[in-house]
């Protein structure tokens, strides 16, 4: 990994390629982020790695009011993936601002809040409250959650609905606004263009695919909600295709996620057009995946004689 004659920064005795990226106003030390709902508030992973090395930590979904989430069971393992129907369990934005924010505001990386809601007004009010938190430089607007009974995915499945909620949030939120898109649509590029026009600084995709699992012996669904969100390696080919389509359709940065388990997976998303990536399900398997992917990206750039990760964004040869 030691690079001769190439710009970079020193870390642990090695020379690193230039990994920094910019998403809207958000400056990140590297393009690796955690996916909401898979990394808690970051604090839970401090025993496993130096979490300040991660480019951005997207904390678990936050809503205007307290949510209990869905009844158990709400997670199920599937071939090459998992289903979840947690249902955005959290204690609400006021609790986050008063109790969680003070605990995470000192972490030396970008702490980003995933915002969800059941109505446009809920999204806007949650975003407005978070806007006042100095150490939260961005939010990820979740208009694509497939495991809640109202809101969420309802906004994300039409261009009009997606634009409506983004426009409302943009009026009260002046920091970097990332919008998380649903794959459970016919034309994801159309929705990406709609949220771009409504004021999004970036889009992240894909969220989980709607799926289900059945216990044949009991003749019952494995999830209490019957259906839930499918994630993991099984969804990666779909995620890559959608990132590639969206990157060609919009001018704002694209953040890719869906089945990224290692650095090679991450590189594939960069080549498809993603400027940054998120790691989700892999965190449950190996809590140190994020830092391993960061090192792996640097190794790839070294082997292929690139000085910056930005050189491979959208570099897929057709």
N, C-alpha and C positions, 0 to 999 in steps of 0.2 A: 504493500500500500504506500510505500514511500515514493513520492513523485519528484523527479528531478526537473528543474526548469519549468515548473508549472505553477501558476498562482494557486494559493490555497492557504489554509490556516493550520496551525499546529494543534493537535489534540493527542495527548497520551504518547508523544514521541513520533506520531505519524503525521504526514501532510495530508490534509483533507482537501478534496475538490471544493469549489465554491458551490455550496448547497442552498444558499439563501434564495428565497422567493418572496414575491410581494403579491398579496391578494387584496385588492382594493387599497385601503390605507394600512392594511395589516402586513407588517414586515416579519417574516419568519426566518429563523436561523437555518432551517432545513424544511423540506416539503412533506415531512411525515407528521401526521396528526392522528389522534385517536378518534374512533367513532363513538358518538354519543350512546350511552346505555351499556357500553362494554368496558368502561374504565372508571366507573364511579365518579368521584370528584378528584381523581388523581392521587389523593393522599393514600388510598388503599394500596398503591403500587410502589410506594417509596422504599419498601424493604427489598424490592426485587431489582431495582435499577435506579440510576440517576434520572429522575423524570424531567429535570430541567434540560436534558439533551433533546427532548422531543420538540418539534417545531410548534405544535399547538395541541392543547388538551381540550377536547370538547366534552364538557361534563354532561351528566345524565339529564334527560328531558325535564324542563321546568315549565310549569303551567301557572296560570293566575291564582288558582285556588288549589288546596290540598286534594290529592287524588290517591285513593287506596289501591288503584290498579285492579287487574282482573283476579278472579278467584284462582286458587291452585287446582290442578297442575297447570302451569303456564310456560313450561319449557319442555322440549322433546328433541332428542337426538335423531337425526335422519342421515341417510347415506350421503357422505361428503358435505354435511352441514348440520344445521339445527333450526328448529322452529321456536319462536318466542311469542308470547302473548302477555307480556308483563303489564302492558296497558298504561305506561307513563306514570308509574307510581312515584310520587314525590310530595313534599310538604308545602309546595306553593312558593311563589316568588317572594313574598314577604319573609318567609322563613329563610329562604336562600340569602336574601340581602342581609338579614340580621345575624344569622348564625353560620352559614356556610362560607359566604364571601370573606369574612375576616380570617378564616382558616386557610384559604387558597390564594389570597391576594399577594402573598409573599413568594409564591413559587416563581422561579425565574424562567418563565416561558409564557406563551400566549394562552391565557385561560379564556375559553370561549363557551358561551352558554347556549345550549340547544333549547329553543323556545317553541312550545306547542300550545294549542288551545282548541276550544270547541266552538268559538265564534270569533269573528273578525275583531270585535272589541276586546276580547280576551288576549289575543295576540298583541294588539297594539298597546294595551295597558302593561302587559308583562315586559314588552320591549322598552317602553317608556321608563319603567322603574330600573331596568338593568342599564339603561343609557347613562344613568347618573353614577354608576360604579366605575371609578377611575381605572381600576386594574383589569377591567373586562373590555378588551379592545374590539370585540366582535361578537355577533350572535349568529347562530345557525337556525334559520326559520324552518321548522319541521312541518311542511304541508303534505307529508307523505306517509304518515304512520298507518300501517294496515291493521293494527290490532287494538284500535279503540272504536267504540260504537258510533261516535259522532265526531264531527270536525276532522282535523288531520287530513286523512286521505281524501275526504270529500272536497277539500280545497285544491288538492294537488292533481285531480284527474281531469280538470278542464282548464283551458287557458284563461278563461274569464275569471273563474274562482281563484286561480293562483295569482293572477294580476291584482285582484281585489284586495287580498290579504297583504300582499307585498306593498301595494300603494299605501295602505293604512299604516303599516309599520314604518315605512320610509318617512312619513310625515312626522313621526315622533322619535325616530332613531337616526342619529347622525354619524354613527361609527360604521365599521365594515359590516355589511349585511350579506350573509351567505344564505342561499335558499336551497333546501334539500328536496330533491325531486323524487317522485314516485315512479317506479318502473311499471306499475300496473296500469299502463295507459297505451293508447294506440300510437300516438306520435309524441315522443318525449321532446324532440327538438322544437316542436311548436310551443310547448309549455315553457321550455327554457327561454325561447325568444320573448314570450309574454312577460316573464318575470324580469328579464333584462330590461325591457321597455318600461316596466313599472318601477325600476330603480334598484334592482339587485346588483351588488358588486361582484358576485360570484355565484355559481351553482355547484352543489355537491350531488353526486349520484353514483350508484343507485341506493335507494333505501331497500328494505327487504321486499321480496316477492311474496305475494299471498299464496299460502299453501296449507296443507293439512296432513295429519298422520292418524292412522287408525290401529287400534289394538284388535287384531282379528279374533283372538280367543274370547275377548270380552264383548266384541262387536260394539265397541265404543270409541269415540275419538280420544286421542291422547291429551288434547288440550281442553280445558274447561270452556273455551270460547269456540271450539270446533276448528276454526282456522286461526292462523297466525303468520308471522313474518319469517320467511325462509332466508337464511344467510349462510355464509361459508363458501368453500370452494365450488360447490355446485352452481352458484349463481355467477361465477366470474365471467364465463363467455358472454352472458347476456349483458353484464355490467360493462365489459370492454366494448361491445358493439354500441351500446347507448352512449358511452363517453365519446367514442369516435364520432358518432352522429352529431352530438351536441357541440363538440369542439369545433366542428365545421360550420355550425349554424350561428354561434354567438361570438361576440368580441370579448366578453368578460372571461376571467379565468375559470376553468373547470377543475373541480376537485373530484378525483375518482375514488370509488370504494366499491367493494363487493367481492369477497373471496380472496383478499390479499393475505397470503400466509407467509410470504418471504420476499426478499429483495427482487427476485426475478419477476414475481407477480407485479410488484410496484413498477418496475421498469416497463413492463408491457403497457401499463396505464399511461405512463409518460409518453411512450411512443404513440399511443392512440390519441394523445392531445391533452392529457391532464397536466396541470401545472403543479398540483400537489395531490397527495393521496391520504386516505384514512384507513386505519387498521381496526377491525372490530372483533369478529369471532376468534381470530388468532390469539387475542389477549386472554381468552379463557383457557387456551391450550398451553401457551407459554407466556407468562406475564412480561417477559423481557423482549418480546417480539419487536417492539418499536425500535429499540436501540440496535438490535441486530439488523433490522432493515436499513437503518441509517448507515451503518457500517457497510452493508452489502451494496448499497447504492454507490457509495464512494469507491468501493472496490471495482464495480462495473465501469464507472467513469474512468478510473485509473487504467484498467485493462484495455479500454477502447480509446484512450488518449483524449478524453474530453476534459475541459477545464471547468465546466459548469453544468449543472443539471439542466439548466434552461436550454442547452444545446440539443437535448434529446426530446424536448416537448414537441409532440406532433411530427416527429422525424420518421414515422412509419413509411417505408418505401413500398409503393404499390406498383 
